[in-house]
Amino acid sequence: MIIKRDYYLNQLISSKHNGLIKIITGLRRSGKSFLLFHLFYDYLKKQGITDDHIIKVDLEDRRNAPLRDPDALLAHIDSKMVDNEMYYILLDEVQLVPEFEDVLNSYLKIDNADVYVTGGNSRFLSTDIITEFRGRGDQIHVYPLSFAEFMSVENRHPIEAWTDYYTYGGLPHVLTLETPKKKIDYLKRLYSTVFVRDIVDRYKLKGEPELKELIQTIASAIGSPTNPNKLANTFKSLKKVSLSNKTIDNYLTYICESFLTEKAIRYDIKGKKYINTLSKYYFSDVGVRNAILDFRQQEENHIMENIIYNELKIRGFQVDVGVVEYRTNDDDGKRVRKQYEVDFVANQGSQRYYIQSAFMMPTDAKERQESASLLNIDDSFKKIIIVKDYIKPKRNEEGIVTIGLIDFLLKPEMLKW
């Protein structure tokens, strides 16, 4: 099964010969190696690049174990570069090489070397890896399959396929597994033996049970604003576990740096400033999120919100959680300040969209409720409500656009409707 990843492939293509090291990052098992060693390699071949000018090294392959020595790897690559033509150096699992930063930096000053690397464990997954190249690295971040990529190899109607997508997520290998049991077993095993182990090993954590408890707590409350203090109180009152807010703050950072989750910060739309008191955490893959909870807690509305967040990130948007403050009278007639929440403030260059994930709006009252926050925004950027229903897009007299989830996921142009 070949799944096209044109969005990422085009990023690699546009980064050719830019003098930087192309660093492919992302959640484990999200398809980084396939992107580099198959899709990008095939592209180079179609461009007429011969095999002797494409230097591929899979450092996870035991047969290449001697090349995990940095000097041996340098010598191997140098031996392949016998003329002044451009060479494309593709290294997979480069974190297996000690001092790999020095190896990669050695090729930055060589004009006919174009370097592309992936890494698979916590040492390489960390977001701080880019800073180690001091501005000389170009990051391509790979997410699990979007729904459109998922549907590219599906023959079912999108509504039928949606159930599998929000249950098992978008890790490419999941699509090759034939039964629900195999999918579930794979995701649960991957979480316990790979994702958690990466975090524990990198940061040398002694509190693995507490880390798992924290991840489960976040997984059970996707879409809910939280912070270390709030989580510490939850652990103390419900989990009967004492974790300081500082420890929780560190753990949250580690979880995000592993790309298991992403943090969405609250943004005061009218005040045009960030509010750091509470944030939301979304999972890079909802299948992994469901596996963390043993597939017991699958609220489709919250999972839909997570998937919308991921889709916006895949499309290159900066995504925040919006807050709209307004004044009203309380029961005693006093003026009080209250807040509405906008699920997503999506920014890309000069574009901005305010987006609500509404799941269902069966009544006029529900529609008014979902529209309230958007109606209190006094700028002219587009305001959108996404519902799970398979509907034709519509625009009301206040200018708010309502579109169906499937259209949003499969037709990026719908945001401009």
C-alpha positions as CSV (number, residue, x, y, z in Angstrom):
1,M,0.0,0.0,0.0
2,I,1.5,3.3,-1.1
3,I,0.0,6.4,0.5
4,K,0.9,9.7,-1.2
5,R,2.2,12.4,1.2
6,D,2.3,15.2,-1.4
7,Y,2.1,18.0,1.1
8,Y,5.4,16.9,2.8
9,L,7.0,15.7,-0.4
10,N,6.5,19.2,-1.9
11,Q,8.1,20.7,1.1
12,L,11.2,18.5,0.6
13,I,11.2,19.4,-3.1
14,S,11.0,23.1,-2.5
15,S,13.9,22.8,0.0
16,K,16.3,21.3,-2.4
17,H,19.7,23.0,-2.6
18,N,18.8,25.6,0.0
19,G,22.1,25.1,1.8
20,L,20.4,23.8,5.0
21,I,20.1,20.4,6.5
22,K,16.5,19.1,5.9
23,I,15.4,17.6,9.2
24,I,12.2,15.5,9.1
25,T,10.6,15.4,12.5
26,G,7.3,14.1,13.9
27,L,5.6,11.5,16.0
28,R,7.1,8.1,15.9
29,R,5.6,5.8,13.2
30,S,4.0,8.8,11.4
31,G,5.7,8.0,8.0
32,K,9.0,10.0,8.1
33,S,11.2,7.1,6.8
34,F,8.8,6.2,4.0
35,L,8.6,9.9,3.0
36,L,12.4,10.1,2.6
37,F,13.4,6.7,1.4
38,H,10.6,6.0,-0.9
39,L,8.6,9.0,-2.0
40,F,11.5,11.5,-2.1
41,Y,13.9,8.9,-3.5
42,D,11.4,8.1,-6.3
43,Y,11.1,11.8,-7.0
44,L,14.8,12.1,-7.4
45,K,15.0,9.1,-9.7
46,K,12.3,10.6,-11.9
47,Q,14.3,13.8,-12.1
48,G,17.1,11.8,-13.7
49,I,19.3,11.6,-10.6
50,T,21.3,8.4,-10.8
51,D,21.7,6.0,-7.9
52,D,25.4,6.7,-7.5
53,H,24.5,10.3,-6.6
54,I,21.9,9.3,-4.0
55,I,23.6,8.2,-0.8
56,K,21.1,6.3,1.3
57,V,22.0,5.0,4.7
58,D,19.4,3.3,7.0
59,L,21.2,3.4,10.3
60,E,18.6,1.2,12.0
61,D,19.6,-1.7,9.7
62,R,21.9,-4.0,11.6
63,R,24.0,-4.4,8.5
64,N,24.8,-0.7,8.7
65,A,25.8,-0.9,12.4
66,P,29.5,0.0,11.6
67,L,28.3,3.2,10.1
68,R,26.9,4.3,13.4
69,D,30.4,5.4,14.3
70,P,30.5,9.1,13.3
71,D,33.9,8.9,11.6
72,A,33.0,5.7,9.7
73,L,29.8,7.4,8.5
74,L,31.8,10.4,7.3
75,A,34.3,8.2,5.5
76,H,31.5,6.2,3.9
77,I,29.7,9.3,2.5
78,D,33.0,10.9,1.4
79,S,34.0,7.8,-0.5
80,K,30.8,8.0,-2.5
81,M,31.3,11.6,-3.5
82,V,33.8,11.2,-6.4
83,D,32.9,14.2,-8.6
84,N,31.5,17.8,-8.4
85,E,28.0,16.9,-9.3
86,M,25.2,17.3,-6.6
87,Y,24.9,14.4,-4.2
88,Y,21.7,13.8,-2.2
89,I,22.5,12.3,1.2
90,L,19.5,10.6,2.9
91,L,20.1,9.4,6.4
92,D,17.4,7.5,8.4
93,E,17.5,7.2,12.2
94,V,20.5,9.5,12.4
95,Q,20.2,9.8,16.1
96,L,21.8,6.3,16.4
97,V,25.1,8.0,15.5
98,P,26.9,9.6,18.5
99,E,27.7,13.3,17.8
100,F,25.5,13.2,14.7
101,E,25.3,17.0,14.8
102,D,29.0,17.2,13.9
103,V,28.5,14.7,11.1
104,L,25.7,16.8,9.6
105,N,27.4,20.1,10.1
106,S,30.4,18.7,8.2
107,Y,28.4,18.8,5.0
108,L,27.0,22.3,5.4
109,K,30.1,23.9,3.7
110,I,30.2,21.4,0.9
111,D,28.5,22.9,-2.1
112,N,27.5,19.6,-3.8
113,A,26.0,18.0,-0.8
114,D,22.3,18.2,-0.1
115,V,21.5,16.5,3.2
116,Y,18.1,15.1,4.4
117,V,17.7,13.2,7.7
118,T,15.1,11.6,9.9
119,G,15.3,10.6,13.5
120,G,13.1,8.3,15.5
121,N,13.8,8.4,19.2
122,S,13.4,11.0,21.9
123,R,16.9,12.4,21.3
124,F,15.9,13.4,17.8
125,L,12.2,14.0,18.3
126,S,12.8,16.9,20.6
127,T,11.8,20.3,19.3
128,D,15.2,21.7,20.5
129,I,17.1,19.7,17.8
130,I,16.6,22.6,15.4
131,T,18.4,25.0,17.7
132,E,21.4,22.7,17.8
133,F,22.1,23.5,14.1
134,R,22.0,27.3,15.0
135,G,19.7,28.2,12.1
136,R,21.3,25.8,9.6
137,G,18.5,23.3,9.8
138,D,15.2,23.3,7.8
139,Q,12.4,21.4,9.6
140,I,9.7,19.4,7.8
141,H,7.2,18.3,10.5
142,V,5.3,15.1,9.5
143,Y,1.9,14.4,11.1
144,P,0.0,11.1,11.0
145,L,-2.3,10.8,8.0
146,S,-4.8,13.5,7.5
147,F,-8.3,12.3,6.7
148,A,-7.8,13.2,3.0
149,E,-4.6,11.0,3.0
150,F,-6.6,8.3,4.8
151,M,-9.3,8.4,2.2
152,S,-6.8,8.2,-0.7
153,V,-6.6,4.5,0.0
154,E,-10.2,3.9,1.2
155,N,-13.0,2.7,-1.0
156,R,-15.8,3.4,1.5
157,H,-17.9,6.5,1.7
158,P,-16.2,9.2,3.9
159,I,-19.0,8.9,6.5
160,E,-18.3,5.2,7.0
161,A,-14.6,5.7,7.0
162,W,-14.8,8.5,9.5
163,T,-15.7,6.0,12.3
164,D,-12.4,4.1,11.8
165,Y,-10.4,7.3,11.5
166,Y,-11.6,8.8,14.8
167,T,-11.2,5.4,16.5
168,Y,-7.9,4.2,15.2
169,G,-6.3,7.4,14.0
170,G,-3.9,8.0,11.2
171,L,-0.7,6.1,11.8
172,P,0.1,4.6,8.4
173,H,0.7,1.0,9.6
174,V,-2.7,0.9,11.2
175,L,-4.3,0.9,7.7
176,T,-2.4,-2.3,6.9
177,L,-3.9,-4.2,9.8
178,E,-7.0,-6.2,9.0
179,T,-8.9,-6.5,12.2
180,P,-9.9,-4.1,15.0
181,K,-8.1,-6.3,17.5
182,K,-4.8,-6.0,15.6
183,K,-5.2,-2.2,15.3
184,I,-5.9,-1.9,19.0
185,D,-3.1,-4.2,20.1
186,Y,-0.6,-2.3,17.8
187,L,-1.6,1.1,19.2
188,K,-1.5,0.1,22.8
189,R,1.8,-1.6,22.4
190,L,3.2,1.4,20.5
191,Y,2.2,3.7,23.3
192,S,3.6,1.7,26.1
193,T,6.8,0.4,24.6
194,V,7.8,3.3,22.3
195,F,6.2,6.7,23.1
196,V,6.4,6.5,26.9
197,R,9.8,4.8,26.8
198,D,11.2,7.6,24.6
199,I,10.2,10.2,27.2
200,V,11.4,8.2,30.2
201,D,14.8,7.4,28.5
202,R,15.5,10.9,27.3
203,Y,14.8,12.6,30.6
204,K,15.9,9.7,32.8
205,L,12.5,9.8,34.7
206,K,11.9,7.7,37.7
207,G,8.2,8.4,37.9
208,E,7.0,6.4,34.9
209,P,3.6,5.5,36.6
210,E,3.0,9.2,37.4
211,L,3.9,10.2,33.8
212,K,1.4,7.7,32.5
213,E,-1.3,8.9,34.9
214,L,-0.7,12.5,33.7
215,I,-1.0,11.4,30.0
216,Q,-4.2,9.6,30.8
217,T,-5.6,12.6,32.5
218,I,-4.9,14.8,29.5
219,A,-6.3,12.2,27.2
220,S,-9.5,12.0,29.1
221,A,-10.0,15.8,28.9
222,I,-9.0,16.8,25.4
223,G,-10.5,20.2,24.7
224,S,-10.7,21.2,28.3
225,P,-8.6,24.2,29.5
226,T,-6.0,23.2,32.2
227,N,-2.7,24.1,33.7
228,P,-0.1,22.5,36.1
229,N,-1.9,23.9,39.2
230,K,-5.2,22.6,38.1
231,L,-3.7,19.2,37.3
232,A,-1.9,19.0,40.6
233,N,-5.1,19.5,42.4
234,T,-6.8,16.8,40.3
235,F,-4.0,14.4,41.2
236,K,-4.2,15.2,44.9
237,S,-8.0,14.9,45.2
238,L,-8.9,12.2,42.7
239,K,-5.7,10.2,41.9
240,K,-4.5,10.3,45.5
241,V,-1.0,11.0,44.0
242,S,1.1,13.9,45.0
243,L,2.7,15.6,42.1
244,S,4.0,19.2,42.4
245,N,2.9,21.7,39.8
246,K,6.6,22.1,38.8
247,T,6.9,18.4,38.1
248,I,3.7,18.4,36.1
249,D,4.9,21.4,34.1
250,N,8.1,19.6,33.3
251,Y,6.2,16.5,32.3
252,L,3.8,18.5,30.1
253,T,6.8,19.9,28.3
254,Y,8.4,16.5,27.8
255,I,5.1,15.1,26.4
256,C,4.9,18.0,23.9
257,E,8.5,17.7,22.9
258,S,8.0,14.1,22.0
259,F,5.2,15.3,19.7
260,L,2.7,13.1,21.5
261,T,0.6,16.2,22.2
262,E,0.6,19.8,21.2
263,K,-0.3,22.8,23.4
264,A,-2.8,25.4,22.3
265,I,-2.5,28.7,24.2
266,R,-5.5,30.9,25.0
267,Y,-5.6,34.2,23.1
268,D,-7.6,37.2,24.1
269,I,-9.1,38.2,20.8
270,K,-10.2,41.7,21.8
271,G,-7.2,42.5,23.9
272,K,-4.9,41.0,21.3
273,K,-2.7,39.2,23.8
274,Y,-2.0,35.7,25.0
275,I,-3.4,34.4,28.3
276,N,-1.0,31.9,29.9
277,T,-3.3,30.9,32.8
278,L,-4.9,27.9,31.0
279,S,-4.1,25.9,27.9
280,K,-5.5,23.0,25.9
281,Y,-3.7,19.9,24.9
282,Y,-4.4,17.9,21.7
283,F,-3.0,14.6,20.6
284,S,-1.1,14.3,17.4
285,D,-2.9,11.0,16.7
286,V,-6.3,10.3,18.1
287,G,-5.8,6.5,17.7
288,V,-2.9,6.7,20.2
289,R,-5.1,8.9,22.5
290,N,-7.8,6.3,22.4
291,A,-5.3,3.5,23.1
292,I,-4.1,5.4,26.2
293,L,-7.6,5.2,27.5
294,D,-8.0,1.5,26.5
295,F,-10.7,2.7,23.9
296,R,-13.1,3.2,26.8
297,Q,-13.7,7.0,26.4
298,Q,-14.5,7.9,22.9
299,E,-16.6,11.0,22.9
300,E,-16.9,11.8,19.2
301,N,-17.5,15.5,19.8
302,H,-14.2,15.9,21.7
303,I,-12.3,13.7,19.2
304,M,-13.7,15.7,16.3
305,E,-12.4,18.9,17.9
306,N,-8.9,17.3,18.3
307,I,-9.0,16.2,14.6
308,I,-10.0,19.7,13.4
309,Y,-7.0,21.1,15.4
310,N,-4.7,18.6,13.8
311,E,-6.0,19.4,10.3
312,L,-5.4,23.1,10.8
313,K,-1.9,22.4,11.9
314,I,-1.2,20.1,9.0
315,R,-2.3,22.9,6.7
316,G,0.3,25.2,8.2
317,F,-1.8,27.3,10.5
318,Q,-0.7,28.7,13.8
319,V,-3.7,27.6,16.1
320,D,-4.7,29.2,19.3
321,V,-7.7,28.9,21.6
322,G,-9.7,32.1,21.4
323,V,-11.3,34.0,24.4
324,V,-13.8,36.8,23.9
325,E,-14.5,39.0,26.9
326,Y,-17.9,40.8,27.1
327,R,-19.9,42.8,29.7
328,T,-23.3,41.9,30.9
329,N,-25.6,42.4,33.9
330,D,-25.9,39.7,36.6
331,D,-29.1,38.8,38.4
332,D,-28.7,41.8,40.6
333,G,-28.3,44.2,37.7
334,K,-24.6,44.7,38.3
335,R,-22.2,45.0,35.3
336,V,-19.9,41.9,35.2
337,R,-17.3,40.7,32.8
338,K,-17.7,37.2,31.3
339,Q,-15.9,35.2,28.6
340,Y,-16.9,33.3,25.6
341,E,-14.5,30.7,24.1
342,V,-13.7,30.3,20.4
343,D,-12.4,26.8,19.8
344,F,-9.7,27.9,17.3
345,V,-8.1,31.1,16.1
346,A,-6.2,29.9,13.0
347,N,-3.6,32.3,11.6
348,Q,-1.5,31.9,8.4
349,G,0.2,35.1,7.2
350,S,-2.5,37.7,6.7
351,Q,-5.3,35.1,6.9
352,R,-7.3,34.4,10.0
353,Y,-10.2,32.2,10.7
354,Y,-12.3,31.9,13.8
355,I,-13.6,28.3,14.0
356,Q,-16.1,26.6,16.3
357,S,-16.3,22.8,16.5
358,A,-20.1,22.3,17.1
359,F,-20.6,18.6,16.4
360,M,-24.4,19.0,16.1
361,M,-26.7,22.0,15.9
362,P,-30.2,20.3,15.9
363,T,-32.1,23.4,17.1
364,D,-32.0,27.2,16.6
365,A,-31.2,27.6,20.2
366,K,-28.1,25.4,19.8
367,E,-27.1,27.4,16.8
368,R,-27.4,30.7,18.7
369,Q,-25.3,29.2,21.5
370,E,-22.5,28.1,19.1
371,S,-22.6,31.5,17.3
372,A,-22.5,33.7,20.5
373,S,-18.8,33.9,20.8
374,L,-18.3,34.6,17.1
375,L,-20.9,37.3,17.1
376,N,-19.0,39.1,19.9
377,I,-15.9,39.4,17.7
378,D,-15.8,42.8,16.1
379,D,-13.3,42.3,13.3
380,S,-13.9,41.2,9.7
381,F,-12.1,37.9,9.6
382,K,-14.2,34.9,8.6
383,K,-16.1,33.1,11.2
384,I,-16.9,29.4,10.7
385,I,-18.8,26.7,12.5
386,I,-18.0,23.1,11.6
387,V,-20.7,20.5,12.3
388,K,-20.4,16.7,12.0
389,D,-23.6,16.6,9.8
390,Y,-23.1,15.9,6.1
391,I,-24.6,19.3,4.9
392,K,-24.2,21.8,2.2
393,P,-22.3,24.9,3.3
394,K,-24.5,27.9,4.3
395,R,-24.0,31.5,5.4
396,N,-26.4,33.2,7.7
397,E,-27.3,36.9,7.8
398,E,-24.5,37.7,10.3
399,G,-22.0,36.3,7.9
400,I,-21.2,33.1,9.9
401,V,-20.5,30.2,7.6
402,T,-21.5,26.6,8.6
403,I,-19.8,23.7,6.9
404,G,-19.9,20.0,7.3
405,L,-16.9,18.1,8.8
406,I,-16.3,15.9,5.8
407,D,-16.2,18.9,3.5
408,F,-13.8,20.7,5.8
409,L,-11.4,17.7,6.0
410,L,-11.5,16.8,2.3
411,K,-11.8,20.2,0.7
412,P,-9.3,22.8,2.0
413,E,-10.9,25.5,-0.2
414,M,-14.0,25.3,2.0
415,L,-12.4,27.7,4.5
416,K,-12.6,30.4,1.8
417,W,-16.2,29.6,0.9
